[in-house]
């Protein structure tokens, strides 16, 4: 299928965070009132020309109201996701997901307009919860051992 809006090679770059504690990964539940109401990795899309690390920190602050303490220099996982069904008023597009390990200053979370809740989930639990769009791929690639080896 061809898009009238973008060339076939168009990708929206998304930076997501992997905060892993005791073998479980942190997810945020999107607001049901304004978004999907499903669970996803924290983070979001980069603005045109934005630095990856600065863009991620901006997204965490906007989405969760929290501050990033540390972030890996390189992504731990990279994958693509195809959005369809007129998402963002576009017939389809691909998202390039760059998932970095990160730590927060604190988990003192207050719900925001974008994010209703946060929680830590094991690999097995990921299969039993509703995941938003591009986070669906995480359940197939997340391995808690990847984060033990990195330390």
TORSE-393258 format. One record per atom (N, C-alpha, C, O): residue in three letters; z, y, x. Coordinates in steps of 0.1 Angstrom, whole numbers, plus 5000, padded with zeros to 4 digits. Example, Ala and Ser with C-alpha at 12.3 -4.5 7.8 and 13.67 -1.06 7.14 Angstrom:
REM residues 2
ALA507849435132
ALA507849555123
ALA507849675132
ALA508549675142
SER507149785128
SER507149895137
SER507950005129
SER508050115134
REM end
This chain:
REM residues 151
UNK500049885008
UNK500050005000
UNK500050125009
UNK500750135019
UNK499250225005
UNK499150345013
UNK499850465006
UNK499950474994
UNK500450555014
UNK501150665009
UNK500250795010
UNK499650815021
UNK500250875000
UNK499450995001
UNK500251105009
UNK499751205012
UNK501551085011
UNK502451185017
UNK502551165032
UNK502751265039
UNK502551045037
UNK502751025051
UNK501750925057
UNK501250835050
UNK501550935070
UNK500650835076
UNK501350695076
UNK502550685075
UNK500650595078
UNK501150455078
UNK502250425088
UNK502950335087
UNK502250505098
UNK503250485109
UNK504550575107
UNK505350575116
UNK504750635095
UNK505850725093
UNK507150645092
UNK507250545085
UNK508250685099
UNK509550635098
UNK510550745097
UNK510450845104
UNK511550735088
UNK512650825088
UNK513750765097
UNK514050645095
UNK514250835107
UNK515250785116
UNK516550805110
UNK516950915106
UNK517350695110
UNK518650695104
UNK519650645115
UNK519350545121
UNK520750715117
UNK521750675126
UNK522950625119
UNK523550705111
UNK523350505121
UNK524550445114
UNK525550405124
UNK525250395136
UNK526850395119
UNK527950365128
UNK528550225126
UNK528650185114
UNK528950165136
UNK529550035136
UNK530950045142
UNK531150045154
UNK531950065133
UNK533350075137
UNK533949935134
UNK534049895122
UNK534149855144
UNK534649715142
UNK536049695147
UNK536349735158
UNK536849645138
UNK538249625141
UNK538649485136
UNK538349445125
UNK539249405145
UNK539649265141
UNK538449185135
UNK538649115126
UNK537249205141
UNK536149125136
UNK535549175123
UNK534649115117
UNK535949295118
UNK535449345105
UNK534849485108
UNK535249555116
UNK533749505100
UNK533049635102
UNK533349725090
UNK533549685079
UNK533449855094
UNK533749965084
UNK532549995076
UNK531450015081
UNK532749995063
UNK531650035054
UNK532250145045
UNK533450165043
UNK531250225039
UNK531650335030
UNK530950295016
UNK529850245016
UNK531650325005
UNK531050304992
UNK530550434988
UNK531250534986
UNK529250444986
UNK528550564981
UNK529050604967
UNK529450514959
UNK529050724964
UNK529450774951
UNK528550724940
UNK527350734942
UNK529150664930
UNK528350614919
UNK527750724911
UNK526750714904
UNK528350844911
UNK527950954903
UNK526651024909
UNK525751064901
UNK526551024922
UNK525451094929
UNK524551004937
UNK523351034939
UNK525050884940
UNK524250794948
UNK524250654942
UNK524350634930
UNK524250544950
UNK524050404945
UNK525350344940
UNK525350254932
UNK526450384945
UNK527750324942
UNK527950194950
UNK528850114948
UNK527050164959
UNK527050044968
UNK527650074981
UNK527850194985
UNK527949964989
UNK528549975002
UNK527449995012
UNK526449935011
UNK527750075023
UNK526750095034
UNK527550135046
UNK528650175046
UNK526850125057
UNK527350175070
UNK527450325069
UNK526550395063
UNK528450385076
UNK528550535076
UNK527450595085
UNK526950525094
UNK527050715081
UNK525950775089
UNK524850825080
UNK525050815067
UNK523750865085
UNK522650905077
UNK521450945085
UNK521350915097
UNK520451015078
UNK519251055085
UNK519351175094
UNK520151265091
UNK518551165104
UNK518551275114
UNK517651385108
UNK516651365102
UNK517951505111
UNK517151625108
UNK516051635119
UNK516251585130
UNK514951695116
UNK513851715126
UNK514351775139
UNK514951885139
UNK514151705150
UNK514551745163
UNK516051745167
UNK516451785177
UNK516851685158
UNK518251675160
UNK518651575170
UNK518051465171
UNK519651595179
UNK520151505188
UNK520851385181
UNK521551415171
UNK520651265185
UNK521151145178
UNK522651155177
UNK523251135166
UNK523351185188
UNK524851185187
UNK525351295179
UNK526351275171
UNK524751415180
UNK525251525172
UNK524951505157
UNK525751545148
UNK523751445154
UNK523351415140
UNK524351315134
UNK524751335122
UNK524751215142
UNK525651115137
UNK527051185134
UNK527651155123
UNK527551265143
UNK528851335140
UNK528751425128
UNK529651425120
UNK527651495126
UNK527451575115
UNK527451495102
UNK528151535092
UNK526751385102
UNK526751295090
UNK528151245086
UNK528451235075
UNK528851195096
UNK530251145094
UNK531151255088
UNK531851225079
UNK531051375093
UNK531851485088
UNK531451515073
UNK532251535065
UNK530151525071
UNK529651555057
UNK529951445047
UNK530451465036
UNK529751315051
UNK529951205043
UNK531351165040
UNK531751135029
UNK532151165051
UNK533551115051
UNK534651215053
UNK535751195050
UNK534251335058
UNK535251435061
UNK536051405073
UNK537151455075
UNK535551315082
UNK536251265093
UNK535551305106
UNK534351335106
UNK536251295117
UNK535751335131
UNK535551205139
UNK536351115139
UNK534451205146
UNK534051095155
UNK534851115168
UNK534751225174
UNK535551015173
UNK536251015185
UNK535350975197
UNK535451035208
UNK534550865195
UNK533750815206
UNK532550745199
UNK532650695188
UNK531450745207
UNK530250675202
UNK529450625214
UNK529350685224
UNK528950495212
UNK528250435223
UNK527050515227
UNK526450585219
UNK526550505240
UNK525350575244
UNK524150515239
UNK523150585236
UNK524150385236
UNK522950315231
UNK523250235218
UNK524450205216
UNK522250215210
UNK522550145198
UNK522849995201
UNK522349935210
UNK523749935193
UNK524049795193
UNK522949715186
UNK522549615191
UNK522549765175
UNK521549695167
UNK520449805163
UNK520749915161
UNK519249755161
UNK518149835157
UNK517349755147
UNK517049635150
UNK517049805135
UNK516149735125
UNK515449835117
UNK515649955117
UNK514449785109
UNK513749865100
UNK513949825086
UNK514249705083
UNK513749915077
UNK513949885063
UNK512849955055
UNK512650075057
UNK512249885046
UNK511149945038
UNK511749985024
UNK512249905017
UNK511750115021
UNK512150165008
UNK510950164999
UNK509850205003
UNK511150124987
UNK510050124977
UNK510550184964
UNK511650244963
UNK509750174954
UNK510050224940
UNK510350374939
UNK511350404933
UNK509550454946
UNK509650594945
UNK511050654949
UNK511550754944
UNK511650594959
UNK512850644965
UNK512450784972
UNK511550794979
UNK513250884969
UNK512951024974
UNK511651074969
UNK511051154976
UNK511151034958
UNK509851074952
UNK508651044961
UNK507651114961
UNK508850944969
UNK507750894978
UNK507550744974
UNK508450674971
UNK506250704972
UNK505950574968
UNK506650464977
UNK507150364972
UNK506750484990
UNK507350394999
UNK507550465013
UNK506750565015
UNK508450425021
UNK508550465035
UNK509450375042
UNK510150295036
UNK509350375055
UNK510150295064
UNK511350375069
UNK511150495072
UNK512450315071
UNK513650375078
UNK513850295091
UNK513950175090
UNK513950365102
UNK514250305115
UNK515750325116
UNK516250435117
UNK516550215116
UNK518050225116
UNK518450205131
UNK518250095136
UNK519150295136
UNK519850285149
UNK521350275147
UNK521950375142
UNK521950165150
UNK523350145147
UNK524150145160
UNK524050055168
UNK525050245161
UNK525850265173
UNK527250225170
UNK527750245159
UNK527950175181
UNK529350145179
UNK530050285180
UNK529650375188
UNK531150305172
UNK531850425172
UNK533350405168
UNK533650305163
UNK534150515171
UNK535550515167
UNK535750655161
UNK535150755165
UNK536650655151
UNK537050775144
UNK538350825150
UNK539150755155
UNK538550955149
UNK539851015153
UNK540950955145
UNK542050925150
UNK540750935132
UNK541650875123
UNK540950825110
UNK539750855108
UNK541650735103
UNK541150685090
UNK541750755078
UNK541850695067
UNK542250875080
UNK542850955070
UNK541851005061
UNK541451125062
UNK541350925052
UNK540150945044
UNK540451005030
UNK541450955023
UNK539751105026
UNK539851155012
UNK538451145006
UNK537551185013
UNK538251084994
UNK536951074988
UNK536251214988
UNK536751314986
UNK534851204990
UNK534051314990
UNK532951304979
UNK532951194972
UNK532051394978
UNK530951394968
UNK530051274971
UNK529451224962
UNK529951234984
UNK529051134988
UNK529650994990
UNK529050894988
UNK530950994992
UNK531650864996
UNK532950854988
UNK533850934989
UNK533050744980
UNK534250714972
UNK535350644979
UNK536550664976
UNK534950554988
UNK535950464994
UNK535450415007
UNK534250425010
UNK536350365016
UNK536050305028
UNK536750165029
UNK537850155022
UNK536250075036
UNK536849945038
UNK536249875050
UNK535149895054
UNK537049775055
UNK536549685066
UNK536249555060
UNK536949495051
UNK535049495064
UNK534549375058
UNK534149275069
UNK533549315079
UNK534449145068
UNK534049045077
UNK532549005074
UNK532049045064
UNK531948935083
UNK530648895082
UNK530448815069
UNK529448835061
UNK531448725066
UNK531348645053
UNK531548735041
UNK530848705031
UNK532348835042
UNK532548925030
UNK531249005027
UNK531049045016
UNK530449035037
UNK529249115036
UNK528349055025
UNK527649125018
UNK528348925025
UNK527448845016
UNK527848865001
UNK527048834992
UNK529148894999
UNK529648904985
UNK529749034979
UNK530349044968
UNK529349144986
UNK529549274981
UNK528149344979
UNK527249304986
UNK528049434970
UNK526749504968
UNK526449604979
UNK527249694981
UNK525449574987
UNK525049664999
UNK523949754995
UNK522949714988
UNK523949875000
UNK522849974997
UNK521749955006
UNK521949925018
UNK520549955001
UNK519249955008
UNK519249905022
UNK519249785024
UNK519249995032
UNK519049955046
UNK520149875052
UNK520049825063
UNK521349875045
UNK522449805050
UNK522349655047
UNK523149575053
UNK521549615038
UNK521349475035
UNK521049385047
UNK521449275048
UNK520249445057
UNK519949375069
UNK521149345078
UNK521149245086
UNK522149425076
UNK523349405085
UNK523949265083
UNK524449205093
UNK524049215071
UNK524649085069
UNK524048975077
UNK524648875080
UNK522748985080
UNK522048885088
UNK522148905103
UNK521848805111
UNK522549015108
UNK522649045122
UNK524049065128
UNK524249055140
UNK524949105119
UNK526249145124
UNK527049025129
UNK527148915123
UNK527449035142
UNK528248935148
UNK529448995155
UNK529249075165
UNK530648965150
UNK531849035156
UNK531949005171
UNK532549085178
UNK531348895176
UNK531448865190
UNK530648975199
UNK531048995210
UNK529749035193
UNK528949145200
UNK529849255204
UNK529549325213
UNK530949275197
UNK531849385200
UNK533049345209
UNK533649435215
UNK533249215210
UNK534249175220
UNK533649175234
UNK534349215243
UNK532349145235
UNK531649145248
UNK531449285253
UNK531449305265
UNK531449385244
UNK531149515249
UNK532349585255
UNK532249685262
UNK533549535253
UNK534749595258
UNK535049555272
UNK536049605278
REM end
